[in-house]
């Protein structure tokens, strides 16, 4: 365990035990809670509930940690799935049957783009489920 020694102005020494040098983004814990919550719901209610939760997480992080943004763009897949794309290369997919999948944002989709001289945006996303990992209730 690492111990950090800080010398405050009053001459006393403060010891702080660090658990690790890893910084966990502020949206990660609420995201895990949202995943657990939607897995307890009936499959047909999951996409709508998860969309509400990720909007709330993004708003909370923006209000409380503006220097550490947490983003999630929502798309509809070519198969009717709901694709939740995060800002760090990961996506969550809720398929038309309500199953929840963890995906890599680029490798686990066939993607087409709309390209103009000023923009490049996603036109279509086709999930490749065989490459993804399904989340299941514990």
N, C-alpha and C positions, 0 to 999 in steps of 0.2 A: 504494500500500500504506500502511496506517495504522501508525504507530509509537506505542506507548504508553510513556511514561516514568514509571517508578516510582522513588521515592526511598526505599530501605530505611533502616533505623535506623543502619546502619554508615556512612552517608554516600556509598556508591557508588551509581551509577545503573544500573538494569537496563532494557534495551530489549527489548521484546516485539513481534514483527511479527504483527499480526492479519491473518488471511486474509479475514474478512468479519465483519459484525456479526450474522450469522444464527446462531442457536442450533439445532443439530440434536438432536431428541429422542433419548434413548439407545436406544430400540427400533428406530429406523429402519434402521440398518445390519444388525442381525440379521434384520429383516423382509425386506430386500432379498436377503440370503443365503438365507432360507427360500424365497422365491419362485424364485430361481435353482435351488435344490435340487429343489423339486417339479417344475419344468419338465423336469428330466432324468429323472424317474421315468416309468414306464408310467402312462397316464392313470387307470387304475382304482385306483392306489395314492396318488394325489395328495391327496385330501381327508383321509384318515386321517393321513398324514404332516404335512400342513400344520396340522391341528388340534393335533397333538403339539407342533409347533414354536411355534405362537402361545402355547400354554399355558406353554412353557418361557421364551419371551421375556417374557411378563407376570410370571412369577415372578422372573426375573433382574432386571428393571427394578425391581420392588417391593422386592427385597432390597438393591439397590445404589443406587437413585435414588428413595427413597420420596417425595421432594418433587416428582417429575416422573412421575406415574403413566402407564402405557401399558396400555390395555385393549383387549380384543377379545371381543365376544360372538358366540357361534356359534348359528346358526339353520339349520333345514332349510327350503328354499324349497318352494313348492307343487308344483314340478316335480321334487322330489327333489334339488335342488342343495344345496350347503353354502355358507352365507352367513356370512362373517366380517366383522362390523361393528366398525370401530374407533371411537375416541372423538372423532375430529376430522372427521366427515362423510364418510369414505371407507369403502368396503367392498371386499372381494375375494370373488369367487364362483367356486366350482368346480362346473361344470354336471354333469349326469348322465353325460356322455361324458368327463369329466375335463379339459375345457378350463378355463383360468384367465382370469378377467375382472376388470378394475378398474371399480368402480362408485362412483357418488355414493350415499350412504346413503339419501337421501330421493327424489331425482328419478328414480333408475333402478330403482325398485320400485313395484309396486302393493302397498300395505300396508294391512292391517286391524289394528285394535287391540281389546284387551279392556280396557274401562274400568269401574272400580268407584269408589266414593266415595274410596278411599284410593290407588288405583294406576292406571296406564295402561301396559299392556305390549303388545308386538307379538303379534298372534294369527297373522297370515300374511304372508309376503313372496313376491311373484311377481316374479321378475327380468324386466327389460325389456332383453334382450340387445342389441337393435338400437341402444340408446343407450350401451352400454358399450364399452370398449376391451379387446380380447383380448390377453393376454400370450402371447408365443411364445418358444420357446428361441432364444437368439442363435446 
